[in-house]
Structure formats: structure tokens, C-alpha cells
């Protein structure tokens, strides 16, 4: 039995890899437009989680059956799907390249939050109005234009970055609709930020990252931001 144990233990990852390959092939053939980020075993035996487009779905080991909805642990009353998503969205705040962000400082600037934002995204402009209600905060704006949705956003991002006062140019455009006067012809970090966003799983804007690593997607209220800042302090 002792001789067999290492062999048995080795079979588990091999089977998992075989199932993953089968699932990836099946889903790739039937849903070619979907970009799969990862496939791995779920907390339920025989069921695998598929991460695609920032969302989790579940399949059997063949990929023939797709299960929608969250997995709930009836013992702890925990939404395991939401917990897994929260873990996947965690970002090491201190590892962000703040030299490639636009710092917006209000009051003493003691509290901090990072925002991946598209200048032509209406939800980003809504979030900007909520952020303007906060005090004693530094908002690090990472220019993350999504050209497929807003074709002029990359050029606008470059213009804002190339402005003499980037923070003022950003606020003027987002809050008042004033276009930047700068030409946009300078070295910008926009492509680097787009690559970073893809790496950490930011697929839409706005996306907020708090010092405790929690990431929140979408335009949330000033009150919600306050609460999240307190949680991370």
C-alpha cells in the first residue's frame, strides 16, 4: 500500500489535467467566441469551474453540461462562487505602477484608492462625480481606454496624459466635458496600463482597487466607497 500511495496521489492531478483539456476542447468547439481564462476543479466532486469574461460557470468533466448559478455551502451558508470571485479579483495594491497613474489629491490625501477608467465611459464619469464627494483621499487614475466601445478614448487618454496638469485635465473632461488642449503626442503609459488591466483581470471600466486588495467593478456610490475604505484601513 505504501508503494502504491505515491502513484495514487499522482493520478489526481493527471486526471484533473485530462478533464481540463477535454473541457477546454469541448467548449472551444461549441463556443469559439468565449475566451477561457482558467479551468479547475470546483468544491463539488466531478464539477469544474470555468472562468471566462470575469464570470464563473460550472461544467461536468466532459464539458457537455453547463451549470449556471452560484454554489452555496448549506453548512456555512456561504456563497462559494462569490467568495471565489472575490479572491480572483484581489490585487496587490502596493504592486501597482503608481508612476503611470494620475494622482488626484483632495484634502490631506491620506486615504487611497486606484481606479481603472476610460475617459469616454459614461459609468466612469458617474463614478467620478461620486469620487468628487469624498475628502482626504488620493485617487490614482489609471487610463484604461476600451477602444472597441469608445473609439476616441485612446486618443483622449493620450491628450489627458500629455497635458501640463494631468489631474486638472482629467477632472475638467470627466466632470465638465472640457476637452484637453494637449496634442497627445508624448510618451504615455496607456498601452502598459491596458496590458496590466488584462493581467489582473480588469475587463471593463470603471474598476476600483482598494489598499486591502479588494477590487470592485462598476460605478458605486460615495457612501459605498467610504465603507470600503474603512474596511481596508
N, C-alpha and C positions, 0 to 999 in steps of 0.2 A: 504493500500500500504506500509506503514511504517513497518507493521508487516511482510509483505512478503519479504521486501528488504534483510534482513539478509539471508533468505532461498535461495533467488535467487543468492546472491553472493556466497553462499556455493556450489551451483550447478556447478559453473565454474571449480574449481579445481577437483571436483569429476568426472566430465565428462572428464577432461584432463587426470586424472589418469586412468580412464577406457579405454580411447583411447590408452594411452601409453601401458597398459597391452595387449591390442589387437594387437597393432603393434609389440610389443616385441615377442608375441607368434607366430604371422604370420611369421615374418622374421626369428625367431629362427627355425621354422619348415622347411622353404624353403632355408635358408642359414645358416645351423648349424655351418659352419666353421668361420663365422664372429662374432667377439666379439664386442658387442654393449656397448659403454661407457655410453651413455645417450640418452634419447628421450624427447623432449619437443616441445611445440607449436612454430611455426615459425612466422615471422612477417605477413605472409599471412593467413587469416582465413581459417580454415579447413585443413591446411597443417602443418605437423610436421617435425622438423629437427631430423635427426638421426646421431649421432656422432659415428663413428666406424673406427678404424685404423687411427685415426688422421684426418679423412676426414668427410665432411658433405654431406649428401644426404637428399632428401626430399621425404616424402610419404604422402598418404592420411590417413584418420583416421582409415582405415581398414588394411593398410599395403599391399593392393593388387596392388597399383600403385606406382611405384618408379620414381621420377623425378630427372634427373641428370642436373648439371649445376648450376651456381650462381643465386641468387635472386638479381635483380637490382632495386633500387628505382629510378623511372624515374623523380621524382620531384627534388631530390638532386643529381642525377647521381652517387649515392653511390652503391658500390658493397657490399651489406649487408652480403653476405656469407663470403667474405674475412674479413670484419670487425669483424664478429663473430669469425672466426678462429683466428684472431689476439688477440681478447680478451681472448679466451680459452687458448692461448699459453703464456699468460702473467705469469711471475714467479716473486715472491718477491725475488729480488737479495740478499738482506741482510739476508734472512732466510736460504740461502744455507749453508750447513755444510762445511765451508772452511777448517776446520781442517782435513777433509777427502779428500782434493784435493791436487794436486801437483802444487805449485805456480811457474810459470816461469816468472822471472822478467827481463825486459830489460830497460836500461836507468834508469830513476827515478821511474819507475813503477807506476806512478800516475794514469794512465787510467787503467780501469779494465774490464775484460770480463771472463765469465765462459764458459768452453767447455766440453760437454759430448762426450767422444771419445773412440773408440775401437782401440787398437793398431794394429790390423790386417785389419782394414777397409781402402781400397785404397782412399776413399774420405776424410777420416780423415788425411791421410798422405798428400793429396793435400792441405787440409786446413792448415796443419802445416807449409807447405812451404810459404803460404800466411801470416800466423801469424809471421813468422820469418822476414818478411819485415818491420814489424811495430816497432816503437821505443817508449820509455817512456810508457810502458804498463806492467801490470801484468796479465798473463793468468792463470786462475785456471783450471787445468785439472782434471776432474772427470772421473776416469777409469770406462768405461761402456761397457765391452766386451759383444758382442752378440754371444753366443756360437752356436746358430743354423746356423749362417752364417760363423763364423770363430771359429772352434772347439778348436784351440790352444790359442785363445785370453784370456780366463780366466787365464790360467797358465802364459801367458806372462804378463798380468796385475799384477799378484801377484809378479812376478820376478822384475818388474819395481818398485813396491811399496816397496819391501824388499831391494832394492839397497841402498847403503850408501848415494849416491847422486841421489835422485829420478829425479830431473829436468834434470840432465845430462843424466841419463839412458833413460829417455823419449825422449829427443832430439836425442840422438845417434841412438835409434831404429827407430824413425819416419823419421828422415832426412837422415840417413846413413845406416840403416838396420843392425846396430850392436846389436846383441842380448845381453840382460843383463847377467851379470856374477852371479848374486844372485840366490839362490836356489828357492826363492818364498815361503820358509817355515817361515812365520812370520804372525802376526795378520794383516789382511788387511781389508779395508773398502769396498771392491768390492761388496759384497752382499748387503751392506747398500746402496750403490750408485745405484745398479740395482733396488732396491725397491723404492728409491727416484725417479729415472727416470720414473718408471711406474706410480708413484703417480702424477707426474706433467705432464704426457702425452708425455714424450720423448720416441718414439717408434723406432727411428733409429739414426744412427750417421753419421756425427757429428751434434751436436745441440749446438748453441751458445746462451747464455743468457747475456743480457746487463744490466747495472745498472738501466735503466729505466723500467726494467721488460720485455722488448721485447725479444721474442725468435725467432731465425731464424734457420731453419733446412737446412742442406746441406753445401757443400763446397763453400764458397763465396770468392770473391777476396779481396786483401788487401785494395783496394780502397773502396769497399763496406763496409768493417769493419770500416774503417776510418769514413765514412759518418754516420754509425750507432752510433759510439762512440760520434761523435759530436752532434747527435740528443739527446743522453742521458745525455749530460753534462749540 
